[in-house]
Amino acid sequence: MRFLCRVCGKLGCGCIPPEFWRTPEVEEAVIRNDAAAVIRLARRDIEVSQDALARASGLAQSTISAIERGTPIKSPEKNRTALRRLGASLPEPRASPAPAAAPEAQTLRGLALGYDLPGDGPVRPHSQLQRAVDQLVADRLNSR
C-alpha cells in the first residue's frame, strides 16, 4: 500500500495514515501494546523509512533497525509512548479497584502498624546524644 500523508502531503514521511490503523493485524498489535509489531507492519505496508519512523515514534533509528530484525521493545511504557506518538488510539489503562477491607482487617492493620512502628518517645538533645555515644565508644574500646 502507498499512502500520501494527509498531514504533510508527502509519500513516506513517517506520518501514519488512518487506513493503516484499521487493518486487523495492526489493530491486534495495538491491543497487545506491541509497538515493534506496528513498526514492522508499517515498514512492510507503507513506504516509510526507518529514519522517518524513528522521528515519528521517538525511538532511535538503530532501535527501529533492531525491531525489524525481530528484537522486541521490552518496556510497556516505551511501547505505549511509541504507539501514541505514531498515532495509535490507545485506551487509557484502567486501574483495578482495591477491594474494600473488612473493619476487622483495618483494626488489625492499625495494631500491626503501631507494633511495627512504635512512637519515637522522648527525644534527647544533641549534646546528651553526643555524650552517650562518646561513653559507648569508650566502653567498647576499654572492653576485652
C-alpha positions as CSV (number, residue, x, y, z in Angstrom):
1,M,0.0,0.0,0.0
2,R,1.2,3.5,-0.7
3,F,-0.3,6.4,1.1
4,L,0.1,10.1,0.8
5,C,0.3,11.7,4.1
6,R,-2.9,13.7,5.0
7,V,-0.8,15.8,7.4
8,C,2.1,16.8,5.2
9,G,1.1,15.6,1.7
10,K,4.4,13.6,1.3
11,L,4.9,9.9,0.5
12,G,6.9,8.1,3.1
13,C,7.1,11.0,5.6
14,G,6.7,9.0,8.8
15,C,3.2,10.1,9.5
16,I,0.9,7.0,9.6
17,P,-2.4,7.2,7.6
18,P,-5.7,6.4,9.3
19,E,-6.3,3.4,7.0
20,F,-3.2,1.7,8.4
21,W,-4.6,1.6,11.9
22,R,-7.8,-0.1,10.7
23,T,-6.1,-3.2,9.3
24,P,-6.8,-6.3,11.5
25,E,-3.0,-7.0,12.1
26,V,-2.4,-3.5,13.3
27,E,-5.5,-3.4,15.5
28,E,-4.3,-6.7,17.2
29,A,-0.8,-5.3,17.7
30,V,-2.2,-2.1,19.3
31,I,-4.4,-4.2,21.6
32,R,-1.3,-6.2,22.6
33,N,0.5,-2.9,23.2
34,D,3.2,-4.1,20.7
35,A,4.9,-1.1,19.1
36,A,7.5,-3.4,17.5
37,A,4.8,-5.3,15.5
38,V,3.2,-2.0,14.4
39,I,6.6,-0.7,13.2
40,R,7.3,-3.9,11.3
41,L,3.9,-3.7,9.7
42,A,4.4,-0.1,8.8
43,R,7.7,-0.8,7.2
44,R,6.1,-3.7,5.3
45,D,2.8,-1.9,4.2
46,I,3.7,1.8,4.0
47,E,6.6,3.2,2.1
48,V,8.3,4.9,5.1
49,S,12.0,5.0,6.0
50,Q,13.5,3.8,9.3
51,D,14.6,7.3,10.0
52,A,11.1,8.7,9.5
53,L,9.6,6.1,11.8
54,A,12.3,6.8,14.4
55,R,11.5,10.5,14.3
56,A,7.7,9.8,14.5
57,S,7.9,7.2,17.3
58,G,10.6,8.9,19.4
59,L,12.8,5.8,19.1
60,A,16.4,5.7,17.8
61,Q,16.9,4.6,14.2
62,S,19.1,1.7,15.5
63,T,16.1,0.6,17.6
64,I,13.9,0.6,14.5
65,S,16.5,-1.5,12.7
66,A,16.7,-3.9,15.6
67,I,12.9,-4.2,15.7
68,E,13.0,-5.2,12.0
69,R,15.4,-7.9,12.9
70,G,13.0,-9.2,15.5
71,T,14.0,-7.5,18.7
72,P,11.0,-6.6,20.8
73,I,10.5,-3.5,22.9
74,K,10.5,-4.8,26.4
75,S,9.3,-1.7,28.3
76,P,5.5,-1.4,28.4
77,E,5.8,2.3,28.9
78,K,8.1,2.7,25.9
79,N,5.7,0.6,23.8
80,R,2.7,2.9,24.8
81,T,4.7,6.1,24.2
82,A,5.9,4.9,20.7
83,L,2.4,3.8,19.8
84,R,0.9,7.1,21.0
85,R,3.5,9.1,19.1
86,L,2.9,7.1,15.9
87,G,-0.8,8.0,16.1
88,A,-2.4,4.8,17.6
89,S,-5.7,5.3,19.6
90,L,-4.8,3.7,22.9
91,P,-7.4,3.1,25.6
92,E,-6.3,4.5,28.9
93,P,-5.3,1.8,31.3
94,R,-7.9,1.0,33.9
95,A,-6.9,0.9,37.5
96,S,-8.3,-2.1,39.2
97,P,-10.3,-1.0,42.2
98,A,-8.8,-2.0,45.5
99,P,-11.0,-4.4,47.4
100,A,-12.6,-2.9,50.5
101,A,-11.1,-4.1,53.7
102,A,-13.3,-5.5,56.4
103,P,-13.4,-3.5,59.6
104,E,-11.6,-6.3,61.4
105,A,-8.8,-6.1,58.9
106,Q,-8.5,-2.4,59.4
107,T,-8.3,-2.8,63.1
108,L,-5.6,-5.5,62.8
109,R,-3.7,-3.3,60.3
110,G,-3.8,-0.4,62.8
111,L,-2.5,-2.7,65.6
112,A,0.3,-4.1,63.4
113,L,1.4,-0.6,62.3
114,G,1.5,0.5,65.9
115,Y,3.5,-2.6,66.8
116,D,6.0,-2.4,63.9
117,L,6.3,1.4,64.0
118,P,6.2,2.4,67.7
119,G,6.2,6.1,68.6
120,D,9.6,7.8,68.9
121,G,9.2,8.5,72.6
122,P,11.2,11.3,74.2
123,V,13.9,12.9,72.0
124,R,17.2,13.7,73.7
125,P,19.1,16.9,72.8
126,H,22.1,16.6,70.6
127,S,24.5,17.3,73.5
128,Q,23.1,14.3,75.5
129,L,23.3,12.0,72.5
130,Q,26.9,13.0,71.8
131,R,27.9,12.3,75.5
132,A,26.1,8.9,75.3
133,V,27.8,7.9,72.0
134,D,31.2,9.0,73.4
135,Q,30.6,6.8,76.5
136,L,29.6,3.8,74.4
137,V,32.7,4.2,72.3
138,A,34.9,4.5,75.4
139,D,33.3,1.4,76.9
140,R,33.8,-0.6,73.7
141,L,37.4,0.4,73.5
142,N,38.0,-0.5,77.2
143,S,36.4,-3.9,77.0
144,R,38.2,-7.1,76.1
